[in-house]
Amino acid sequence: MDPEIVIAQTTSDDEEQAKSLARGAVESKLAAGVHIDAPITAFYWWQGKVEAAQEWRISYMTSSDRLPALEAWLHERHPYDVPQWVTLPVTGGSEAYLSWVVDETRPQ
């Protein structure tokens, strides 16, 4: 398989916002699929103190060639000043699934 597959992740403290960020990326063909994990508890440093929040983790399945466009799209829409944005390389998997990700993220 030529293009690499990537899972990109962010979080949101609002479930409806998480769903909007998921649906919009799929509709825009920036991600083939998106998973939203049930609420998680996050602890993090913010502006000099430890914060705690309930968040939803959003995982985008995409191809590496669509990653820059997905990241730009997300940063335009995400309400956080500094949204989490991490990417995880997919090092293996079902050939059929990986091909599906590539096919579904081709620009229209």
TIMI-175192 format. One record per atom (N, C-alpha, C, O): x, y, z; residue in one letter; atom name; residue number from 1. Coordinates in nm, 4 decimals, always signed. Layout:
c1  c2  c3  residu  atome  num
X  Y  Z  A  CA  NUM
...
//
This chain:
c1  c2  c3  residu  atome  num
+0.0845  -0.1172  +0.0000  M  N  1
+0.0000  +0.0000  +0.0000  M  CA  1
+0.0886  +0.1228  +0.0000  M  C  1
+0.1786  +0.1334  +0.0834  M  O  1
+0.0658  +0.2153  -0.0907  D  N  2
+0.1494  +0.3337  -0.1063  D  CA  2
+0.1284  +0.4356  +0.0052  D  C  2
+0.2211  +0.4600  +0.0825  D  O  2
+0.0087  +0.4970  +0.0167  P  N  3
-0.0070  +0.5970  +0.1235  P  CA  3
-0.0083  +0.5313  +0.2611  P  C  3
-0.0609  +0.4214  +0.2789  P  O  3
+0.0500  +0.6002  +0.3567  E  N  4
+0.0483  +0.5520  +0.4936  E  CA  4
-0.0853  +0.5888  +0.5571  E  C  4
-0.1460  +0.6905  +0.5234  E  O  4
-0.1290  +0.5053  +0.6484  I  N  5
-0.2514  +0.5298  +0.7223  I  CA  5
-0.2134  +0.5853  +0.8588  I  C  5
-0.1164  +0.5410  +0.9203  I  O  5
-0.2903  +0.6820  +0.9051  V  N  6
-0.2621  +0.7517  +1.0298  V  CA  6
-0.3903  +0.7608  +1.1106  V  C  6
-0.4992  +0.7760  +1.0552  V  O  6
-0.3761  +0.7513  +1.2422  I  N  7
-0.4856  +0.7851  +1.3323  I  CA  7
-0.4461  +0.9169  +1.3985  I  C  7
-0.3426  +0.9255  +1.4647  I  O  7
-0.5283  +1.0184  +1.3804  A  N  8
-0.5046  +1.1495  +1.4403  A  CA  8
-0.6069  +1.1697  +1.5513  A  C  8
-0.7236  +1.1336  +1.5360  A  O  8
-0.5632  +1.2275  +1.6636  Q  N  9
-0.6531  +1.2418  +1.7770  Q  CA  9
-0.6582  +1.3835  +1.8302  Q  C  9
-0.5592  +1.4567  +1.8297  Q  O  9
-0.7770  +1.4195  +1.8760  T  N  10
-0.7994  +1.5421  +1.9493  T  CA  10
-0.9018  +1.5124  +2.0567  T  C  10
-0.9487  +1.3991  +2.0677  T  O  10
-0.9371  +1.6114  +2.1357  T  N  11
-1.0397  +1.5958  +2.2381  T  CA  11
-1.1312  +1.7176  +2.2356  T  C  11
-1.0976  +1.8225  +2.1808  T  O  11
-1.2473  +1.7002  +2.2965  S  N  12
-1.3426  +1.8105  +2.3122  S  CA  12
-1.4114  +1.7951  +2.4470  S  C  12
-1.4354  +1.6833  +2.4925  S  O  12
-1.4430  +1.9063  +2.5103  D  N  13
-1.5144  +1.8981  +2.6377  D  CA  13
-1.6661  +1.9046  +2.6193  D  C  13
-1.7405  +1.9188  +2.7164  D  O  13
-1.7111  +1.8943  +2.4947  D  N  14
-1.8535  +1.9003  +2.4631  D  CA  14
-1.8869  +1.7882  +2.3643  D  C  14
-1.8283  +1.7808  +2.2563  D  O  14
-1.9807  +1.7015  +2.4012  E  N  15
-2.0134  +1.5865  +2.3170  E  CA  15
-2.0668  +1.6277  +2.1805  E  C  15
-2.0299  +1.5676  +2.0796  E  O  15
-2.1522  +1.7281  +2.1753  E  N  16
-2.2073  +1.7717  +2.0466  E  CA  16
-2.0980  +1.8312  +1.9580  E  C  16
-2.0988  +1.8108  +1.8366  E  O  16
-2.0054  +1.9038  +2.0172  Q  N  17
-1.8921  +1.9572  +1.9413  Q  CA  17
-1.8075  +1.8427  +1.8868  Q  C  17
-1.7619  +1.8478  +1.7726  Q  O  17
-1.7865  +1.7396  +1.9680  A  N  18
-1.7091  +1.6233  +1.9229  A  CA  18
-1.7778  +1.5579  +1.8031  A  C  18
-1.7120  +1.5220  +1.7054  A  O  18
-1.9090  +1.5426  +1.8106  K  N  19
-1.9838  +1.4831  +1.6989  K  CA  19
-1.9751  +1.5698  +1.5742  K  C  19
-1.9643  +1.5178  +1.4632  K  O  19
-1.9796  +1.7007  +1.5914  S  N  20
-1.9690  +1.7924  +1.4781  S  CA  20
-1.8304  +1.7822  +1.4132  S  C  20
-1.8188  +1.7792  +1.2907  S  O  20
-1.7255  +1.7769  +1.4963  L  N  21
-1.5896  +1.7639  +1.4437  L  CA  21
-1.5697  +1.6294  +1.3742  L  C  21
-1.4925  +1.6199  +1.2788  L  O  21
-1.6377  +1.5272  +1.4205  A  N  22
-1.6285  +1.3949  +1.3579  A  CA  22
-1.7023  +1.3934  +1.2243  A  C  22
-1.6451  +1.3576  +1.1214  A  O  22
-1.8278  +1.4321  +1.2266  R  N  23
-1.9106  +1.4278  +1.1057  R  CA  23
-1.8532  +1.5183  +0.9960  R  C  23
-1.8486  +1.4791  +0.8795  R  O  23
-1.8104  +1.6371  +1.0325  G  N  24
-1.7576  +1.7306  +0.9339  G  CA  24
-1.6340  +1.6783  +0.8628  G  C  24
-1.6178  +1.6983  +0.7424  G  O  24
-1.5471  +1.6114  +0.9370  A  N  25
-1.4253  +1.5568  +0.8752  A  CA  25
-1.4588  +1.4448  +0.7775  A  C  25
-1.3971  +1.4341  +0.6715  A  O  25
-1.5568  +1.3611  +0.8131  V  N  26
-1.5964  +1.2522  +0.7230  V  CA  26
-1.6663  +1.3097  +0.6004  V  C  26
-1.6371  +1.2692  +0.4879  V  O  26
-1.7583  +1.4036  +0.6211  E  N  27
-1.8290  +1.4644  +0.5077  E  CA  27
-1.7329  +1.5344  +0.4124  E  C  27
-1.7568  +1.5385  +0.2917  E  O  27
-1.6245  +1.5894  +0.4663  S  N  28
-1.5247  +1.6594  +0.3845  S  CA  28
-1.4220  +1.5651  +0.3224  S  C  28
-1.3303  +1.6099  +0.2536  S  O  28
-1.4369  +1.4346  +0.3464  K  N  29
-1.3438  +1.3331  +0.2943  K  CA  29
-1.2025  +1.3510  +0.3499  K  C  29
-1.1050  +1.3101  +0.2867  K  O  29
-1.1916  +1.4121  +0.4679  L  N  30
-1.0616  +1.4264  +0.5330  L  CA  30
-1.0303  +1.3056  +0.6202  L  C  30
-0.9143  +1.2802  +0.6527  L  O  30
-1.1335  +1.2315  +0.6580  A  N  31
-1.1184  +1.1081  +0.7346  A  CA  31
-1.2157  +1.0058  +0.6784  A  C  31
-1.3280  +1.0392  +0.6404  A  O  31
-1.1714  +0.8815  +0.6738  A  N  32
-1.2599  +0.7752  +0.6263  A  CA  32
-1.3603  +0.7380  +0.7340  A  C  32
-1.4745  +0.7028  +0.7041  A  O  32
-1.3180  +0.7459  +0.8577  G  N  33
-1.4033  +0.7147  +0.9710  G  CA  33
-1.3502  +0.7829  +1.0949  G  C  33
-1.2330  +0.8198  +1.1018  G  O  33
-1.4372  +0.7994  +1.1923  V  N  34
-1.3994  +0.8655  +1.3171  V  CA  34
-1.4624  +0.7901  +1.4334  V  C  34
-1.5787  +0.7505  +1.4268  V  O  34
-1.3866  +0.7709  +1.5377  H  N  35
-1.4395  +0.7142  +1.6618  H  CA  35
-1.4414  +0.8236  +1.7674  H  C  35
-1.3479  +0.9029  +1.7785  H  O  35
-1.5484  +0.8265  +1.8440  I  N  36
-1.5566  +0.9151  +1.9598  I  CA  36
-1.5667  +0.8254  +2.0820  I  C  36
-1.6626  +0.7497  +2.0967  I  O  36
-1.4676  +0.8342  +2.1693  D  N  37
-1.4680  +0.7541  +2.2915  D  CA  37
-1.5597  +0.8172  +2.3947  D  C  37
-1.5783  +0.9388  +2.3993  D  O  37
-1.6170  +0.7294  +2.4781  A  N  38
-1.7017  +0.7743  +2.5885  A  CA  38
-1.6262  +0.8764  +2.6725  A  C  38
-1.5035  +0.8833  +2.6659  A  O  38
-1.6968  +0.9540  +2.7498  P  N  39
-1.6268  +1.0567  +2.8288  P  CA  39
-1.5103  +0.9980  +2.9082  P  C  39
-1.5205  +0.8921  +2.9701  P  O  39
-1.4009  +1.0707  +2.9035  I  N  40
-1.2810  +1.0368  +2.9792  I  CA  40
-1.2521  +1.1541  +3.0723  I  C  40
-1.2978  +1.2659  +3.0480  I  O  40
-1.1773  +1.1289  +3.1774  T  N  41
-1.1366  +1.2365  +3.2669  T  CA  41
-0.9936  +1.2735  +3.2329  T  C  41
-0.9049  +1.1882  +3.2298  T  O  41
-0.9725  +1.4007  +3.2074  A  N  42
-0.8399  +1.4506  +3.1721  A  CA  42
-0.7869  +1.5398  +3.2845  A  C  42
-0.8608  +1.6210  +3.3401  A  O  42
-0.6605  +1.5244  +3.3170  F  N  43
-0.5899  +1.6124  +3.4085  F  CA  43
-0.4749  +1.6727  +3.3304  F  C  43
-0.4041  +1.6006  +3.2602  F  O  43
-0.4546  +1.8025  +3.3407  Y  N  44
-0.3521  +1.8687  +3.2611  Y  CA  44
-0.3170  +2.0037  +3.3229  Y  C  44
-0.3945  +2.0624  +3.3983  Y  O  44
-0.1978  +2.0504  +3.2883  W  N  45
-0.1559  +2.1842  +3.3291  W  CA  45
-0.2164  +2.2851  +3.2330  W  C  45
-0.2114  +2.2654  +3.1116  W  O  45
-0.2736  +2.3930  +3.2856  W  N  46
-0.3229  +2.5015  +3.2014  W  CA  46
-0.3111  +2.6315  +3.2789  W  C  46
-0.3687  +2.6461  +3.3868  W  O  46
-0.2363  +2.7257  +3.2236  Q  N  47
-0.2159  +2.8577  +3.2804  Q  CA  47
-0.1702  +2.8508  +3.4260  Q  C  47
-0.2219  +2.9210  +3.5129  Q  O  47
-0.0707  +2.7632  +3.4503  G  N  48
-0.0051  +2.7568  +3.5799  G  CA  48
-0.0722  +2.6721  +3.6859  G  C  48
-0.0258  +2.6701  +3.7999  G  O  48
-0.1801  +2.6018  +3.6529  K  N  49
-0.2422  +2.5166  +3.7540  K  CA  49
-0.2940  +2.3878  +3.6907  K  C  49
-0.3150  +2.3794  +3.5697  K  O  49
-0.3138  +2.2887  +3.7758  V  N  50
-0.3651  +2.1604  +3.7290  V  CA  50
-0.5165  +2.1708  +3.7153  V  C  50
-0.5864  +2.2115  +3.8081  V  O  50
-0.5647  +2.1337  +3.5994  E  N  51
-0.7082  +2.1343  +3.5699  E  CA  51
-0.7564  +1.9912  +3.5537  E  C  51
-0.6775  +1.9005  +3.5271  E  O  51
-0.8860  +1.9721  +3.5700  A  N  52
-0.9495  +1.8433  +3.5424  A  CA  52
-1.0740  +1.8721  +3.4607  A  C  52
-1.1449  +1.9696  +3.4858  A  O  52
-1.1002  +1.7869  +3.3629  A  N  53
-1.2172  +1.8071  +3.2767  A  CA  53
-1.2653  +1.6731  +3.2240  A  C  53
-1.1890  +1.5772  +3.2122  A  O  53
-1.3932  +1.6695  +3.1930  Q  N  54
-1.4495  +1.5554  +3.1213  Q  CA  54
-1.4376  +1.5875  +2.9733  Q  C  54
-1.4787  +1.6947  +2.9287  Q  O  54
-1.3812  +1.4940  +2.8971  E  N  55
-1.3619  +1.5156  +2.7542  E  CA  55
-1.4005  +1.3911  +2.6754  E  C  55
-1.4096  +1.2809  +2.7296  E  O  55
-1.4226  +1.4116  +2.5470  W  N  56
-1.4466  +1.3039  +2.4521  W  CA  56
-1.3261  +1.2986  +2.3586  W  C  56
-1.2887  +1.4000  +2.2997  W  O  56
-1.2650  +1.1802  +2.3447  R  N  57
-1.1512  +1.1638  +2.2551  R  CA  57
-1.2043  +1.1336  +2.1148  R  C  57
-1.2896  +1.0467  +2.0965  R  O  57
-1.1529  +1.2060  +2.0179  I  N  58
-1.1943  +1.1919  +1.8784  I  CA  58
-1.0755  +1.1371  +1.8004  I  C  58
-0.9694  +1.1993  +1.7963  I  O  58
-1.0936  +1.0202  +1.7383  S  N  59
-0.9864  +0.9553  +1.6625  S  CA  59
-1.0258  +0.9483  +1.5154  S  C  59
-1.1269  +0.8880  +1.4795  S  O  59
-0.9452  +1.0103  +1.4323  Y  N  60
-0.9696  +1.0166  +1.2876  Y  CA  60
-0.8834  +0.9134  +1.2166  Y  C  60
-0.7625  +0.9086  +1.2394  Y  O  60
-0.9426  +0.8307  +1.1312  M  N  61
-0.8679  +0.7384  +1.0466  M  CA  61
-0.8510  +0.8055  +0.9106  M  C  61
-0.9490  +0.8344  +0.8419  M  O  61
-0.7273  +0.8295  +0.8730  T  N  62
-0.7024  +0.9019  +0.7487  T  CA  62
-0.5734  +0.8531  +0.6847  T  C  62
-0.5016  +0.7706  +0.7412  T  O  62
-0.5455  +0.9047  +0.5676  S  N  63
-0.4188  +0.8745  +0.4998  S  CA  63
-0.3228  +0.9907  +0.5256  S  C  63
-0.3656  +1.1046  +0.5444  S  O  63
-0.1941  +0.9612  +0.5262  S  N  64
-0.0957  +1.0641  +0.5602  S  CA  64
-0.0991  +1.1819  +0.4634  S  C  64
-0.0675  +1.2943  +0.5026  S  O  64
-0.1368  +1.1584  +0.3372  D  N  65
-0.1418  +1.2704  +0.2430  D  CA  65
-0.2593  +1.3642  +0.2710  D  C  65
-0.2579  +1.4780  +0.2239  D  O  65
-0.3607  +1.3206  +0.3457  R  N  66
-0.4739  +1.4072  +0.3817  R  CA  66
-0.4560  +1.4711  +0.5193  R  C  66
-0.5345  +1.5573  +0.5589  R  O  66
-0.3522  +1.4284  +0.5922  L  N  67
-0.3309  +1.4762  +0.7282  L  CA  67
-0.3146  +1.6278  +0.7385  L  C  67
-0.3775  +1.6879  +0.8256  L  O  67
-0.2337  +1.6930  +0.6546  P  N  68
-0.2211  +1.8389  +0.6670  P  CA  68
-0.3552  +1.9121  +0.6489  P  C  68
-0.3840  +2.0077  +0.7209  P  O  68
-0.4356  +1.8674  +0.5539  A  N  69
-0.5658  +1.9311  +0.5313  A  CA  69
-0.6590  +1.9069  +0.6500  A  C  69
-0.7333  +1.9967  +0.6897  A  O  69
-0.6555  +1.7857  +0.7068  L  N  70
-0.7376  +1.7557  +0.8242  L  CA  70
-0.6958  +1.8419  +0.9419  L  C  70
-0.7811  +1.8960  +1.0123  L  O  70
-0.5670  +1.8555  +0.9640  E  N  71
-0.5187  +1.9377  +1.0754  E  CA  71
-0.5605  +2.0838  +1.0585  E  C  71
-0.6071  +2.1458  +1.1540  E  O  71
-0.5446  +2.1389  +0.9396  A  N  72
-0.5853  +2.2775  +0.9152  A  CA  72
-0.7356  +2.2939  +0.9357  A  C  72
-0.7797  +2.3912  +0.9970  A  O  72
-0.8137  +2.1999  +0.8851  W  N  73
-0.9600  +2.2028  +0.8994  W  CA  73
-0.9984  +2.2019  +1.0472  W  C  73
-1.0842  +2.2789  +1.0905  W  O  73
-0.9337  +2.1134  +1.1244  L  N  74
-0.9649  +2.1022  +1.2668  L  CA  74
-0.9317  +2.2309  +1.3419  L  C  74
-1.0119  +2.2789  +1.4220  L  O  74
-0.8147  +2.2860  +1.3164  H  N  75
-0.7738  +2.4066  +1.3892  H  CA  75
-0.8640  +2.5263  +1.3582  H  C  75
-0.8780  +2.6161  +1.4412  H  O  75
-0.9241  +2.5282  +1.2414  E  N  76
-1.0191  +2.6360  +1.2088  E  CA  76
-1.1489  +2.6228  +1.2872  E  C  76
-1.2174  +2.7224  +1.3104  E  O  76
-1.1837  +2.5006  +1.3285  R  N  77
-1.3145  +2.4741  +1.3890  R  CA  77
-1.3104  +2.4425  +1.5383  R  C  77
-1.4130  +2.4500  +1.6059  R  O  77
-1.1945  +2.4077  +1.5895  H  N  78
-1.1855  +2.3635  +1.7287  H  CA  78
-1.1916  +2.4842  +1.8222  H  C  78
-1.1234  +2.5840  +1.7990  H  O  78
-1.2730  +2.4757  +1.9280  P  N  79
-1.2873  +2.5905  +2.0182  P  CA  79
-1.1719  +2.6103  +2.1162  P  C  79
-1.1614  +2.7183  +2.1743  P  O  79
-1.0853  +2.5120  +2.1374  Y  N  80
-0.9759  +2.5258  +2.2342  Y  CA  80
-0.8685  +2.6199  +2.1801  Y  C  80
-0.8465  +2.6278  +2.0592  Y  O  80
-0.8020  +2.6915  +2.2715  D  N  81
-0.6866  +2.7725  +2.2324  D  CA  81
-0.5739  +2.6833  +2.1817  D  C  81
-0.5091  +2.7149  +2.0820  D  O  81
-0.5510  +2.5723  +2.2502  V  N  82
-0.4459  +2.4775  +2.2136  V  CA  82
-0.5069  +2.3368  +2.2143  V  C  82
-0.4935  +2.2643  +2.3129  V  O  82
-0.5732  +2.2982  +2.1058  P  N  83
-0.6323  +2.1645  +2.1047  P  CA  83
-0.5252  +2.0561  +2.0968  P  C  83
-0.4207  +2.0733  +2.0341  P  O  83
-0.5545  +1.9442  +2.1624  Q  N  84
-0.4657  +1.8286  +2.1459  Q  CA  84
-0.4674  +1.7903  +1.9987  Q  C  84
-0.5735  +1.7847  +1.9366  Q  O  84
-0.3505  +1.7641  +1.9437  W  N  85
-0.3401  +1.7113  +1.8074  W  CA  85
-0.2193  +1.6208  +1.8040  W  C  85
-0.1054  +1.6673  +1.8004  W  O  85
-0.2448  +1.4903  +1.8052  V  N  86
-0.1374  +1.3919  +1.7973  V  CA  86
-0.1715  +1.2938  +1.6866  V  C  86
-0.2884  +1.2691  +1.6571  V  O  86
-0.0679  +1.2388  +1.6262  T  N  87
-0.0890  +1.1410  +1.5199  T  CA  87
-0.0145  +1.0128  +1.5545  T  C  87
+0.0949  +1.0140  +1.6109  T  O  87
-0.0787  +0.9024  +1.5180  L  N  88
-0.0229  +0.7711  +1.5448  L  CA  88
-0.0143  +0.6953  +1.4129  L  C  88
-0.1159  +0.6783  +1.3456  L  O  88
+0.1045  +0.6495  +1.3744  P  N  89
+0.1150  +0.5741  +1.2498  P  CA  89
+0.0505  +0.4364  +1.2659  P  C  89
+0.0626  +0.3726  +1.3705  P  O  89
-0.0162  +0.3932  +1.1632  V  N  90
-0.0709  +0.2575  +1.1597  V  CA  90
+0.0344  +0.1711  +1.0920  V  C  90
+0.0684  +0.1932  +0.9758  V  O  90
+0.0854  +0.0737  +1.1642  T  N  91
+0.1959  -0.0066  +1.1122  T  CA  91
+0.1506  -0.1397  +1.0541  T  C  91
+0.2329  -0.2178  +1.0063  T  O  91
+0.0226  -0.1657  +1.0576  G  N  92
-0.0284  -0.2891  +0.9999  G  CA  92
-0.1794  -0.2913  +1.0105  G  C  92
-0.2406  -0.2043  +1.0725  G  O  92
-0.2373  -0.3909  +0.9497  G  N  93
-0.3819  -0.4049  +0.9556  G  CA  93
-0.4337  -0.4781  +0.8344  G  C  93
-0.3578  -0.5180  +0.7461  G  O  93
-0.5623  -0.4946  +0.8317  S  N  94
-0.6292  -0.5605  +0.7205  S  CA  94
-0.6082  -0.4805  +0.5931  S  C  94
-0.6344  -0.3603  +0.5895  S  O  94
-0.5618  -0.5462  +0.4905  E  N  95
-0.5392  -0.4792  +0.3612  E  CA  95
-0.6691  -0.4166  +0.3101  E  C  95
-0.6675  -0.3065  +0.2550  E  O  95
-0.7811  -0.4863  +0.3283  A  N  96
-0.9105  -0.4338  +0.2831  A  CA  96
-0.9461  -0.3059  +0.3584  A  C  96
-0.9930  -0.2095  +0.2978  A  O  96
-0.9243  -0.3041  +0.4897  Y  N  97
-0.9551  -0.1852  +0.5695  Y  CA  97
-0.8642  -0.0688  +0.5318  Y  C  97
-0.9108  +0.0437  +0.5138  Y  O  97
-0.7357  -0.0957  +0.5201  L  N  98
-0.6415  +0.0106  +0.4858  L  CA  98
-0.6719  +0.0683  +0.3475  L  C  98
-0.6613  +0.1892  +0.3273  L  O  98
-0.7091  -0.0159  +0.2538  S  N  99
-0.7474  +0.0315  +0.1207  S  CA  99
-0.8732  +0.1168  +0.1273  S  C  99
-0.8847  +0.2171  +0.0569  S  O  99
-0.9677  +0.0768  +0.2121  W  N  100
-1.0908  +0.1539  +0.2303  W  CA  100
-1.0589  +0.2943  +0.2816  W  C  100
-1.1161  +0.3922  +0.2336  W  O  100
-0.9674  +0.3049  +0.3793  V  N  101
-0.9294  +0.4367  +0.4327  V  CA  101
-0.8741  +0.5240  +0.3207  V  C  101
-0.9125  +0.6403  +0.3083  V  O  101
-0.7853  +0.4697  +0.2399  V  N  102
-0.7268  +0.5453  +0.1286  V  CA  102
-0.8349  +0.5873  +0.0302  V  C  102
-0.8405  +0.7034  -0.0102  V  O  102
-0.9207  +0.4937  -0.0086  D  N  103
-1.0269  +0.5246  -0.1060  D  CA  103
-1.1209  +0.6333  -0.0559  D  C  103
-1.1596  +0.7218  -0.1322  D  O  103
-1.1577  +0.6275  +0.0705  E  N  104
-1.2562  +0.7212  +0.1242  E  CA  104
-1.1988  +0.8581  +0.1568  E  C  104
-1.2748  +0.9510  +0.1842  E  O  104
-1.0668  +0.8733  +0.1546  T  N  105
-1.0087  +1.0041  +0.1821  T  CA  105
-0.9518  +1.0710  +0.0576  T  C  105
-0.8836  +1.1730  +0.0668  T  O  105
-0.9801  +1.0135  -0.0582  R  N  106
-0.9375  +1.0797  -0.1815  R  CA  106
-1.0195  +1.2065  -0.2007  R  C  106
-1.1417  +1.2035  -0.1860  R  O  106
-0.9543  +1.3180  -0.2333  P  N  107
-1.0308  +1.4411  -0.2576  P  CA  107
-1.1309  +1.4205  -0.3694  P  C  107
-1.1051  +1.3477  -0.4653  P  O  107
-1.2441  +1.4845  -0.3563  Q  N  108
-1.3488  +1.4719  -0.4583  Q  CA  108
-1.3207  +1.5598  -0.5769  Q  C  108
-1.3986  +1.5617  -0.6722  Q  O  108
//
